[in-house]
């Protein structure tokens, strides 16, 4: 069922005014995101006509935009990804580790997203592997799934990585599974300082190689002396790396991943009102123990904040680390299962798109909403050019 209010509604009603007001600073990626969300599941993208074989109901089903920033297009992708991760889970405790960039580093990241977000992934991965490999701490090769989020609850720019890490790893010779201490993964202070060192070393290398660009309030950072001062200031503060308690079991790991993977800056379910050029949405104030509050922003400011979280084309927001890295994941997971005496999961059975959608999401695409009969395709619907005036047709 379509939510009462969607991000698409805000873009359709106020997007053109936003483009006119911010045209000089609106990039190609942001424009494409807006256009995709506005067109998602409307006649602009075409689709097909369906008819119920029992009661004769006719329904137009319009295509999704499949843009990864669209709140409506992540459900099946998330379910597919989670199913693959379920087959990779090991019978060990799992930990949640969060790496957060300090605000002075986050400013640099915003103007250099591809370069600095990549440094964030590399530094966090290397820090995890280095500290875990140290015999003083664990002495093992660990694995992790890392997910980039760039937003806080109020849609401000706040880049951080969520990492899901099995509580242990492979010995250097691959003959043993080394478990971490009960209820304890790695010392976060040691981890945070290694992360800081690695991040700043890579950031300096990117600057020296001419890979960083600065403008506006950060334009002075293009000067080597001023950039060096910024790095010195970042070395002088403690960086935040947070490790939560281990999950209770594999089901809790998957439930957690389901909340964090394939997310966008703001889900449609958080929107509460759009009126008089104002947008209201709920947010959790973690300084007050997660109390739910309502924030009101001008539509222009809401769109600006939403687009802060556009990521570069082709940038991977979910990455696998250590023994879970893509190049050798299958072989090393098989070794981990053998060492843990864990069974190998059965391969999935063949199924078509509609069967898979129903099984993974519980949403039956071929069931008539009126009588419960079977919906059958009757023909395609061609794409239509977007109208100049705002449109509200939606087949969700």
N, C-alpha and C positions, 0 to 999 in steps of 0.2 A: 504494500500500500504506500502511496506517495505521502511523504511527510507534509504537514501543513505548510511549512516554509522551507525553502532550499537556498543554498548559495547561488544556484542558477537564477532564482527569482531576483535576487539582489543585483546580480550582474545584468540581467535583462532590463531591469528598471533603471539602474543607475550607471551601467557600464559605459554607455556612449558619452555621458557627461564626464565620467572619469577619464576616458580616452582624450577628450578635448582638453581637459584641464591638465593632464599629465603627459601629453603626447611627446614632449621633448625628452622625458626621462623614462618612457615606457619602452622596454626592449622587445625584441621579436618573440622571445619565449613567453613573456608575460601576456603579450597580445594573443598569442596562440592558445594559451591556457584559458583566457577569457572567452575567446570564440568557441573553443571546444565545450566548455561548461555550459555556455548559453545554448549551444545547438544540441546538446546531449538528449537523446530520446525525444526528438522532435522531427517534423517533416524535413528539416534541413539535411539530415543524414540519411533519409530514406528508411526503408524497412520492408515489411511484408504484411499482407492481409491474412487474418486467420478467421476461420468459421467453425463453430461448434457443430459436430456431426449429429448431435441429439436435438438441441433446441434452436439451432440456426443462428445463434448470436454471432455477429461479425465484430471483429476487433482489429484495430490498427496497432501493430507492434513496431515501434521505431527503434533504430539502431543506437547503440551506446557510442560515446566518443572514445572511450578506452584511454583517455588521458589520465596519467597517474596522479594528477592533482585533483581530479574530479571526485567529489564525495560519493557519487552514485556508481562508480565503475570499479570499485575495489573488492566487492563481495566475493565473486567467484575466484578472482586472482588470489585473494587471501586464503580461501578454502583450499584451493589447489596447492598452494605453497605449504600450508599447515599439514596437509596430508603427507607431502613428501618429508617434512620434518618429523612427523610421527614415526615414519618408518626408520628414521635415523636415531631415535632416542635410545640411550643406554640405561641399564638399570642401576643408576648411580644418582646421588643428589646433584641438583643443578643450582647454580648461583646466578644472581643478577648483579652485574657490575656496570656502573654508569660513569662515563668520562665526560666532564663538562669543561668548556672553554671559558676562561675569565673574560669579562666584558671587553678589555682592551684588545684581546686576541680575536674575539668575536667580531669586532668592528672591521678588522683586517679581513676576516673570513667573508664578510658580507660583500666587500668590493672585489674579492678574488675567490669566488665560490669553488670553482673546479679545483684550483690548486690547493687551497687551504683545507677544504673538506677532505681531499685526498690525503693531505698531511695528517689530519685528525685520525683517519682510519689507520694509516701506517704507524703512527706513533703509539696509538692505543694497542694495536696488535703486537707490535714489537715489545712494548712494556709488559703486556701479559705473558708473552712467551719468554722474555728474558728473566723476569722475576720467578716464574714458575719453573724454569730450567735450573735455577740456582739450587744446589743441594741443601742450602741453609733453609729454604722455604718449602720446596716440593720435589725438585729434581726430576721433572717429567716434562714431556711435550704435551701441552694442553691444546684444546680446540675451543672455538667460540663462534657464535653467530652474532654479528654486530649490525645494529640498525641505526641509521642517522635520523635524528629528529632535529629540526631547526627552530621549533616554536615552544613558547611557554603557554600557559593557560589563557593569557590575554592576547595571544597572537604576536607578541613582540619577538624579535630575533633572538634566539637562545640556542645555539648549536650544541648538541651533546650526542653521545653514543650510548645506546643501550646494548649491553652484551649479555648473552645467555651462555654460561660456561659450565660444562660438566665438572663435577667435583673430583678431579683427578686427571691422570694422563698416562701416556706410554713412557716406559723407561727408555733410555737412550739406545739400548740394544734391541728394543722391541720385544722383549721376552716377558715383561711384567706389566700389570696395571698398577700404578701407584696412586692410592687414594689419598685425598687431603684429610686433614684432621676433622673430626666430627664437628660440624657447625662452623668451620673456619676455612676460608679459601686461601687468600693471600693477604699480607699486611698492606692495608690501603695507603698508609703514609709512604711506605717504600714504593708502592706502585705509582702513586701520584707524582713523586719526585722523579722517577724514571720517565714517566709520561711527559712531564714538563721538559726535562732535558732533551728527550728525543724530538718533541714537537718544535722547540725553539731552535734546535740544530737544523732541522729540515726547513724551518721558516727562513732562517738566515741564508741557507743554501739557495732557496727559491729567490730571495731578494738579490743575492749576488749574481744569479743567473739571469736576472732581468725578467722573471716570470710574474712579478707582482705589479699591480697598477693601483694608483691612489688618486682620488679626486675629492672635491668638496672639502669638508672639515679635516680630512686625512691627507690632503695634498702634500703637507710638509713631510710626511713619512717617506716620500721619495728621496729625501736627502739622507745619505748614509749615516751621518752623525745622529740625526733625529730618530731614524729607525733603530739605531743601536741603543739609544736611550729608552725607547719603547721596550726593547727586548730586556734591557737591564731591569726595568720596572717589573716586567713579567717574571723574571727570575727571582725577584725579591719577595714574591707572595706565594702562599701555599695554593696549589690547585686542587680542585675538588674531584676526588674519585670516591665513589660510594659503593659499598658492597652490601647487599641486603642478605637477609637470612635465606638459607636454602629452601627451595620449593618442597612441598610435601610429597610430590610424586610426579610422574609423567603427565597426568591429566592437568595438574596445576601449571606445568611448564607450557603445555599447549594453550591453555586458557589465557595465560599471560601473553604468549606470543600473539594470540589472536587479537589482543587489545592493542598491541604495539606495531605489528607489521602491516605494511600496505596502508598506513594511515595517512591522512591529509591534515592540513593545519587545523581544520575545524570540521567536525561532522555535522550533517544537516540536523541531527537530533538535538544539537545544542542551541539551535536558533529558536527564539521564542516570539519575536515580533519584528515587523518591518512597516514603519508608518512615519509620515512627515519627514522623510529623509533620514530617519534614525533606525539603526539596527540594534536589537537586544539579543544577547546570548548568555548562556550560563557558563560559569567558570568555577574552578575549585581553588580556594585560597589555602594553600598548604601551610602558610604561616599561622593559620587558625584551624589546624588539624583537618584540612580538607573540606572546610565548610563551603557549601555551594552558594554562590552569589550570582547576581545578574549584572552584566556590564552593558552600557549603552554607548554606541559610537555613531558618529555621522557615517552615512553610507560610503562617502568618499574615503574616510579614514579606515573603515572596515575593509574595503577593497584593497587599499594600499597595504594594510597589514597582511591580508591573505596572500597577496602576491610577493611579499617579502620572502616567502618560503618556496618560490620556484627554484628548482634545481636545474643545472645545465643538461642539455640533451645528452643522452647516453650515459649519464652518471649513475653508478650503481649505489643505491641507498642501503642495500642489504648485502653484506659480505661475509664470507666464511674464512675462519682463521685457523692456523695450526693444523692439527690432524683432520679438521673438517674442511680445509681448503679444497677448492674444486678439483685441482689436478690429481689428488690422491685420496679423496674422501672415501670412495667405495672400498678401496683396498684397506685403508687404515681402520675404517669402521668394522670391516670384517675381522681384522686382527683384534680390535677392542672387544668385539662380541666373543671371539674365541677365548681370549684371556679372562673374560668375565663369565664364561659359560652361559652366555645369553643366546636365545634362539634367533635365527634369521627370519625376519618378517616375510609373509607370503607376498608375491607380486600381485598388483591390482588386477582385477578381472576386466576384460574389454567391455566398453560401454560407449553409447553415443553421448552427444552434448547434453541432450535433455535429461537423460538418465543420470549423468554426472552432476548436473546442476541440482537435480532433486535430491540426490544422495548427500551432496556436500553442503547445500544451503537450506534444504527443506522447502525450496520454492519450486512448485511444479509448473513448468512453462506450458504444458499441454492440457491443463485441466480448465474447463470452462468455469468462470467465476459465478455464473448464474445457476447452472444445473449440475455441475460436476462431470459433464461429458468430456469428450476428447476434442481439443482444438486441432484443426488441420489447416496447413498453409494453403492459401488459394491463389497467391501470386505476389510478385514484388511491388513495392511502392518506390517510385523513383525519388531521387533527391530533389529538393526544392531550394531555390536560392533563398537566403535569409531575408525576411521582410525588413523594411526600413524602420517600421514602428515596432515597439516591443511586442513580443508574442508570448503566449502562455500555454500553448499546446504541449502536453506531456503525456507519455504513455506509461509512466512508472506504475 
